[in-house]
């Protein structure tokens, strides 16, 4: 049985398709992006599904305006934290 937190897909979708179109990251290295996504997910409530039908819920959830606002706000908080304190080697 596969159990999945659909907030991962929702957060990644909003990050890639909405936030990055409006905001240019100071650093877009793999480590900084992973830190932004992980930090964001740690501050959002998980939403687990155990079926393929549950995963189809993702597209329905993406039209929820409040959910998009909540995820976007948390993403921006994470972006600012990571940009102000990057954990990668700076050269």
Secondary structure by P-SEA (a helix, b strand, c coil): cccccaaaaaaaaaaacccccccccccccaaaaaaaaaaaaaabbbbbbcccccccaaaaaaaaaaaaaaaaaaaaaaaaaaaaccccccc
